Amino acid sequence: MFGIVRPCTHRLGDRFKTEWMAHLCGLCLALRGDHGQFARVVTNYDGLLVSVLTEAQSGPAPGSRRTAGPCPLRGMRTAPVANGEGARLAAAVSLVLASAKVRDHVADRDGLLARAPLAAAARTVARRWDRAGARTGASLGFDTAVLVDAVDRQGDIEALAGLGTPVLRVTEPTETATAAAFAHTATLAGRPGNAPALAEAGRYFGRLAHLLDAVEDQAADAVAGAWNPLTATGTSLVEARRLCDDALSGIRLALREVEFVDAGLAHRLLVHELRTSVDRAFGTSSCGHAGSAAGHAHAHGQGQGQGQGFGAAPHGWDAGSGGPYGNGAQGGNPYGANPYGPNPYAPTAPGGPAAPPPMGPGGGGGGWGGGPGGSGGLPPQKPPRGLLAGCAVAIGLFCTCQICCTDFEGPWSRKKRDAWCDDCDCDCCNCDCGCCGDGSCCDGCDCCDCGCDCGC
């Protein structure tokens, strides 16, 4: 997987994580269905944005989801995946741009591609992907020649670039290619009026993609002696960051001009997660919600004048609303004056307060209530597996890649474990506050700093 928009699934929340995986798997399966198994290697996080934008404008339609079979990346579970023109356009764009990347590596004689036989094989694969992407694009009314032309011009522009050359002259081909892909989603969704605004958003996204790739690779390119747009044009990191911030603002403003049916996931990826990608590339923050110690404390319910240690009430419940956790008027504590006080469901003694709950086996304790076997209403714990059974499960986890690619149950302890390859850069909680959920650009969101000027 590659791409600049690599969202942490802990931040996405259940709804957006499910939708994001549906588009990612839909892109992967569209590549397999139209172009064969090997084409799935070009699956990337940025390509699925084309599918996301198409569905965000048209809304879920009959047949837009299908149930896919078990896959190691999903923990060998079935799942609903995106199925339709948006996923196929994403596949076509991914193929053409991947072929360009392969040809670029061949031209630079990178790694094993410095050997003539491997370079010849890579060029053959690139030509095959070009033709395959063109066929799929033509069936959707999209001419991939604009992508190929942009790629062909890139080499000539880089050859002429030098100190003092505006770096935006180097990023122009990438901007043109992504603008065309974003704009065509409006045609597929039946909303041609959205095309100009989406082209603008795509242009800024292409600029970001090129600049962030240059920032992340600059040190390695210097060691290897490879060409880098920032080094070649003498562009400082301060200037690169300014251009990235301008692009983020441009994308935000362009998306406001687009008529969406459901902008939730598109806004989350192209505003919140894209800002996080910029912060990650420049090493300034690892969380798009807060990005500071104060924000981190707020995300965990600390600060804001709350001396109780529980923070403010959950979003949607003010301090005096008497929300779902009891009387919230007690010093701003959403759990009431004493969250561990007597059981409110215990029988009341005549003429007096509630009797204290029993503390013996099966009686539970505190405010949790009692459950069978003393579980206090919590889900029962699964018993650990024996040595041989655990070994068998461990072998299964390794052989199906589940232990690397998805959260899994410990083979012996049966406790929840994170995937080994989980690249979680989220150091704050998922503030499940309805942010972007209704496409209103965070209207009413008061538990995260999304960095946008939309009133949240």
N, C-alpha and C positions, 0 to 999 in steps of 0.2 A: 504494500500500500504506500502511496505517496500523495503529496498535495500539501497546500499550506493551511487549509481548514481542517484541522484534526481535533474535533471536539472531544472533550472528556465526557464520557457517558454519565459520570456522576453529576455533572453540571446540567446535562440535558434534561434529566428527569424522565419518568416512565413514558410519558406521552411522546416527547420529542425523540427519545432514544428509539422507541418502536418505529416511528416514522422514518428516522434517519437510517436505521438498519434496513427498512423496507426498500428505500431507494438505493442503498449501497448494494444489497443483494440483487435488486432488480437490474442494476447496471451490470453486475457480474454475470447474471444469467442471460441477459440480452446479448452480451459478448459471446457467451458459449452458444446460445441458440442460433445466432446469425453467422458466427465466424469460427466456431470450433473451440475446443477446450483450451488450446494454447493461448488464444486471444484473451483469456481471463487474466493473464499476467499484467495487462494494462489497466485493470481496475484501479481507480484512484479516487481519493476523497473529493477533489475539486470537480471531477467530471459529473458526479451525482448532483451537483448544483443545477445542472441543466434540467434534470428530471424533477428536482424539487421546485424550480421556478415554473415549470410547465403545469404541474399539479396545483401549485398555489394559485395560479390564475384561473384554471378551469374547474377546480374543486374535484373531489372524488367522484368518479363516474363508474357506472356498472362495468365490471371487467377490469378496473384499474388496479386490482389486487388479485393475486392468485397465491395458492398455498404451495410453497416450495418444499422439497423433501429435506431430510436431515443433512446437516452440514457441520463439519468440525468447528467452523468459526462461530456457529450458533450453539455449540455444545451438543451436536447431533440431535437438534430439535427441528421440527418443522416450523415454518413462520410465513406470515403473509408478506409478499414482496410486490414491489411496483411492477406493473405490466402494462406496457402501452408505448405510445409514440415518444413520450418524454425519455423513457429509459433507452429506447433505440437511438434517439438523437444523441444522448449522452454517450452511448457506445460508439457511434460513428465519430464524434469529436475526439473521444479518448484514443481511438485507433490512429487517427491522422496525426494527432499531436505526439503520440508515443512513437510513431514512425519517424517523426522529425527529430525526436530526442535520440533515437537510435542512430540516425544518420549523423547527428552532431557528435555523438561519442565516437563514431567511426572516423569522422574527419579529424577529431582531436587525438586519435589513436590512444584512447583511454584503456588502461588495463589490458585485458586479454584481447581487446579489439585491435591492438597494435599488430597482432599476427594476421597475415594476409588471409589464410583460410577462414578464420573466424570473422574477419571483417567482411569478406564476401558473403558468408552466410547471413550476417546481420543485415547487409544491404538487401538481400533477397527477402528476408522477413519484412523489412521496412516497406519495400515495394508492394508486397502482398497486402500489408495493412493499409497502405494508401488506397489500393484498388477496392478493398473490402469496405473501408470507410466511405469512399465515394459512392459505392453502390447503395449502401444503407442511407446515406444522406440524400441521394437522388430520389429514393422511394418515399422520403419524407418532405421533398420539395426544398431541400437544403443543398446548396452547391458548395462542396468542400474545397473547391478551387481557391476560395478566399483564404482558407487555412493554409493550403499548400503554398500559395503565393506569398503569404506572410512569412512562412518558414524560409522560403527561398531568398527573400529580401533580407532576412536577418543576418546571414553571413556577409553580404556585401556591406551592410551598415556597420557591422562590427569591424570589418577590415578598414573602413575609413575613419572610425572613431579614434580620437586621441585626447590628450590632455586639453581641457577647455571645451570639449564637445558636450552639449547638454545631454545628460543621461536619459532624458525623456525621448531623445531621438533614437536611442538604442532600444527603448521599451516599446516603441510605436508598433512594430509588427505584432507583438504579443497582445497589445491593446486592441488592435484591429481584429485579430482572430477571435478573441473572447467576446468582443462587442457583437460580432456576427452571430456567434452561437447563442448568446443571451437573447438577442433580438428575435431570433427565429422561434424561441419558445412562445412568444406572443402569437405567432402564426399558428403553431400547433394547438394552442389553447383557444383559438378563435377570438382573440382580442388584439387585432392589429394595431389599435391605438396605443397599446403599451410598448410597441417596438422602440420608439425613440428613447424613452426613459430607460428601458432595459439595455439598449445599446450603450447608453452613457454609463450605466452601472457596470456593464461588462468591460468597458474601456478602462474604468478605474480598477476593476478587479484584475485585469491583465497587467496593469502597471504594478499593482501590489505584488502579484505573483512573481513578476520578473525581479522587482527590487528585493523582496524578501529572500528569494533564491540567491541573489547576489550577496546579500548580507550574510546569510548562513554559510556560504561557500567561500567567502573572501579569504579567510585564513588558510584553508586547505588549498585554494587556488594559488596563493602566494608561495606555499611550500612546493607545490607541484609545478609551478611556472605556467599555470593555465591562465587563459584570458578571463578577466572578470570585469564587468561593466563599470563597477565603482572605481576600481583601481585604474582601469584604462582611461577613464574620463576625469579622474582626479576628484570624484565626488566624495565628500566627507560623510561619515555616518550621521552627523547632525543634519546635514542636508537631506540625506536619504530618509531619515526619520520624519523630517518636515513634509517631504513628498508623500510618505506613507500616511501620515495623519490627514493631509489634504485629500488623499484618495478615499480614506475612510469616511470623511465628511461628504465627499461627492457621492459615494454609494448610498449613504443614508438619505441624502436629499433626492437622489434619483428614484429610490424605492418609494418615496412618498408620492411620486407622480404615477405610480403603477396601480392599476385597479386589480386587487387581489380578492379572491373568494376567501382564502384562509392564508394569511401571511405569516402565521406563527413560526413554522420551521424555517422559512426563508429569512425572516427577520432575525431569528436566533443565530443562524449560521453567518449571514452576511453583515450583521451589525455586532452582535455580542462576541461570537467565536472568532470572527475575523480580527476584531480588536485584540483579542487574546493572542492570536497568531502573531500580530505585530509586536506585542509586548514580549512574547517568547523569543522572537528573532533578535530583538535588541536587548534581551536580558533585563527588562525593566519590571516585569510582573509575571506571575504565573496563574493569575486568576482574573478573569474578566469582570467578576462581580465587584470585588473590592480592591484588590491589588495593594493593600497597605495593612499595617498592623491594626489600625483602627477599624478598617473594614473587616479584617479577619475576626477581630473581637466581636464586632457587631453581628457577623454571620453566625457566630457561636453563642449569641445571646448575651454578650457581655457589653459593658459600657452603657452609653445613653443614660447615665445617671441611675442605673439600676443596681442598687447595693445588694439585692437579693441573690444575684448570681444566676438568675434565670432569664434576664433580658426582657425585651418587650413582648407583648402578646403576639401570637401568630398573625400573619397578614390577614386582614379582614375582620379582626376582633380588636376593638379598642379596649383600653384598660378598664373601662367601667361597664363593659357590655355583658359581663357575666357569661362569658363564652363557654365553649364546650368543656373547659377545664374547671368550671366553678366560678366563684366570685372573683373577677379580675380586678376589683377595686382595691385590693389589699396591697398598697405600695407598688402597683404595676405588676404584680406577680400573677401570671396567667393561670397558675395552678391553685390560687387561693392563698389564704394566710399561711397555711402549713400543708404543703403537698404530701407530707408523710404523717398527717394526723390520723385521728380515729377513722375507721371505716364508715363512710356515710351510709352504707347499705346494712350495717349491723342493726340488730333490734334495739329499740330505744327503751331504756329503763323507765318505769313509771315515774313521772314527775322529775325526770332528770335528763341529762344529755345521753348521747348514744353510748352504749356499753362498749368497752374496749374489745376488739376482736380476739378470739382465741389464737394462741401462738403455737399450739401443738401441731402434730402432723395432720395435714389435710385442711388446716384452718387458714392458711395464707398468713398474711401479715400486712400491717400498715394499711395504706389506701388501695392496695391492689385487689382486695377481696380474696376469698378462698376458692380453691378449685380442687377437683379430684386429685388426690395424691400430693396435695400441698403445692401445686404448680402456680397458685395465685393467678390463674387465668391466662398464663403465658403458654405458648405452644409447647407441647411435650418435646423433650430432647430425644433425638434418635440414639439408640444404644450404639456404641462403637463396634466396628467390625473386628473379627478375629484376624490373626496373622495371615492365613491363606486367602481368606475372602478379600482382605484389604490389598494383598499383592495382586490378586486378579483384577480388582478395580483399578489399581494404579497402572497396570499394564494396558488396560483399556483406555485410560485417560491419555497415556503417552502415545499409543498407536493411532488414536483419532485426533491428536493435536489439541484436545480439549484443555489440557493442563497449561498450554501456552496461549490459547486464543480466547478462552472464555472463562468466566468465573465458574468454579467447580466446588464440589463437595469433597472434603478431605477423605482419601481412600480408607483410612483407619479411624480417624476421629469423627468424621462426618460433619465437621464444622465447615462453614462457608469460607472459601479461600478465593483471593483475587488471582486472575490469570497472570502467569509469569511474564507475559509480554504486554501486560496492561500498562500503557504509557500515560498514567494518570498524572496530570500536572495541576490538579485542583487541590488547593490547601484550604478551601472554605466549604461550607455546607452548601447543599443544593437548596436554594431559597425557593421552594415550590410555591411561588406567590402569584401564579397566573401571569407572569411576565410574558408578553407577546402572545399569550394563548388565544386572544380574540382578534389578533391582527391590529390592535389599536396602538401599536408602538409603545408598549409599557405603560399605557394609561393607568394611573393609580398605583403603579408599583413603587413601594417605598422601602423595599428591603434589599435593593441592590443598586449599585452605581453602574449603569450600562454605558455611561460616557456619552449618551446622546442628548440632544437638546430638545427632547420631546416632552419635557415637563416632569419626568420621573426623577 
